[in-house]
Every structure is written in structure tokens, then in C-alpha cells.
Amino acid sequence: AAEVAAGTDPIRAIVPSAFAANTVKDTTQGQVVLPGGLTLKYGTQVIAVSPTTVTFTSAFPTACVSVVVTTVSTAGVYRAAMVTSQSASAFVCERFSDAGASSNVAFNWMAMGY
């Protein structure tokens, strides 16, 4: 498993149990560290006040290179979330909704970094 995490063994296959030690989950966030150090973080959030800062449970060691958000909405109601900035420890989102300026916007997110 250590060779898989470090990416140092070109012969061994990666099996699911090799990722178990590199996976962390709680009720709203999780992460998986892939061989070579690429890290995927994911979670859910509600924007009640715009802008909203989402702080990662643990920061990326070097940098966050991408954050993607997908809104969760009721049929017929337009809601959107937009990432306005990102860092190794957090990202900032703003909300848009045709249900009114005070309408909460729920979204799922995924961040990638190293």
C-alpha cells in the first residue's frame, strides 16, 4: 500500500484496499489522496449568506487547482452557485436564485489539488 500511495512501484496493481488508508470522510466533507499525491476533496454546502467561504477540513499541501460546484434545486426554480476565489485551505462561492435574493442555495462541490 505504501508503494501505491507513493507511486514508486511500476509493477503492482492498484487495488481498492490500497486507497482505504488515503480516504477521509465526515458528515459534510471527504477526500481521497491518489497515487502520486493528487488529492480530490468533496462535500455539500448551503449558501445562506452570499458570499460564503467553504473551508476544507484539511488544506491541500501545496495548492488547490480547481473547484467545481453543482447546485441542487427544485424543478422549475433556477438556482446557481459560482466560485469566485480559491486557495489551498478554502474557496468562496456566491449564489444566484430566481426565488429571491434571500433564497438559500444548496450545492455539491469537488476540489482538486496537490
Long-range contacts (C-beta under 8 A, 24 or more apart in sequence): 4-35, 5-33, 5-35, 6-35, 7-35, 7-36, 7-37, 24-57, 24-58, 26-57, 29-56, 29-57, 31-56, 31-57, 31-58, 37-61, 37-114, 38-112, 38-113, 38-114, 39-112, 39-113, 39-114, 40-110, 40-111, 40-112, 41-110, 41-111, 41-112, 41-113, 42-108, 42-109, 42-110, 42-111, 43-108, 43-109, 44-106, 44-107, 44-108, 44-109, 45-93, 45-106, 45-107, 45-109, 46-104, 46-105, 46-106, 46-107, 47-81, 47-93, 47-94, 47-95, 47-104, 47-105, 47-106, 47-107, 48-104, 50-93, 50-94, 50-95, 51-84, 51-92, 51-93, 51-94, 52-92, 52-93, 52-94, 52-95, 53-90, 53-91, 53-92, 54-90, 54-91, 54-92, 54-93, 54-109, 55-89, 55-90, 56-89, 56-90, 56-111, 59-88, 59-89, 60-88, 60-89, 60-111, 60-113, 60-114, 61-88, 61-114, 62-88, 62-113, 62-114, 63-88, 63-113, 63-114, 64-88, 64-91, 64-111, 64-112, 64-113, 65-112, 65-113, 65-114, 66-111, 66-112, 66-113, 67-91, 67-109, 67-110, 67-111, 67-112, 68-109, 68-110, 68-111, 69-93, 69-107, 69-108, 69-109, 70-107, 70-108, 70-109, 71-105, 71-106, 71-107, 72-106, 72-107, 72-108, 73-105, 73-106, 79-103, 79-105, 79-106, 80-105, 81-105, 81-107, 86-111, 88-113
